[in-house]
Amino acid sequence: MSTKLYRSNNRVIFGICQGLADHFDLSVVWIRFGLVAATFFTGFFPVPVFYAVAALIIKPEPERVERKKETYFEEDYFDTDVSNRTLSLRRLKNKFDSIEARIRRMETYVTNKSYDWERRFNSGK
């Protein structure tokens, strides 16, 4: 069970049901089902009023700011454990293969005869 009750940022209307589910460590489906059942059994009046009052009283969940850590391929490789080194090497190989493919496409375009004609035509010579 969570220590504080907050309105959830992952919400449908005001985040009351999700906040209650997070606080009591329950599924949000059961909380919503109970809310709908209570609304039908009490005659549609008190539950929406209590829901609106709860939306006004309960504080919203604080935003969690996560700093994005800049990672470089070398750091990514050396920071991983032994089981993930194969994955890191595969990612590095795929990245360098994509860079090499881009360079080959550029070389093919630049060394093409039509590129030379386009360059001459656009420069006015």
N, C-alpha and C positions, 0 to 999 in steps of 0.2 A: 504494500500500500504506500502510495506517495505521501509525502509530508504535508504539502500544501495543495489546496484546491484552486485550479485555474480554469478559465475558459480556454479551450484548445484553439490553436491557430489552424489546425487541420479540421475544419468545421464544415457543417452543412448550412446551418442557419446562424446561430450565435456561438456554437462550440460547447454548449452546456453538457450535452450527452457525452461527447467525446472527453470532456474534462472529468466528468463523473466516472466514466469508464477507466480513464487513466489513473484517477485517484484511488478507486477501489480495486484496481487490477482486474477488471471484468471486460467482457466483450461489449463493444458499443451497440451491437445488435440487440442484446438483452436489455440494455438501458432504454433504447428507443422503443422496443416492444413494450416494456413496462410503462413508458410514458404514453404511448398510444392507447394501451389498455386502460390506464388510469383516466385518460381523457374520455373514453367511451363510457366507463362505469360511473363517472362523477357528473355526467351531464354536460360536458364540453365547457364548463365555465372555470372552475378553480385551477386546473392544470395549466392552461395557457397564461393565466395571470401570474401564477407562481414561476413559470418559465421566464416570463418577461421581467419579473422582479429579480430572479436569479441572474439574468443577463445584465441587469444594471448593477447588482451588488458584487458579483464575483469578478475579480480582476482578470484581465487577459494574460495568457501565458507569456512570460518574457521572451523576447527574441534571442535566439542563440546565434551569436556571430562566430562563425568558424573562419579562421584565417586560412587562406589558401596557401599552402606551402609550395613554393616553386621547387620543382624537382627537375633535375637534369638526368640524362640517361645514365651517366656514370654513377651518380648517387643512387639512382634507382637500382642499378645492378649491385652495387656493393652493400646497400642497406637490406637487401632481401636475404632470407635464410636459404639454406642449401636446397630445399625442395622447390623454391621458386626461381632459382637461377636459370633453369632451363626456360622458364616462361619469360624472364627478363631478356635472355639472349634472343629468344624468338621475337620479342617485341622490338629489340634493337635491330635485328636482321630485317624485319618487315619495314621498319622506318627507313633504314638505309636503302633497301630495295626500292621503296617508293621514291626516294630522292634520286636514285640512279635512273629510274624510269622517266622521271621528269626531265632530268638532264639530257637523256637520250632523245626525248621528244623535242626539246629545244634545239639540240644539235641537228636533228633531222630537218627542222623547220628553217634554221639559219643557213644550213649548207645547201638547201634546195635552190634551184636556179630561179624559181619564181620569186623567192625572197629577194634575190639580188635585183631582179627587174622591178619589184615593188619599191625597193629602197631607192633605186635610181629614179623611178617615176615620181615618187613623193618628194625627192630632194630637188627636182627640177633640172637634173643634169641630162 
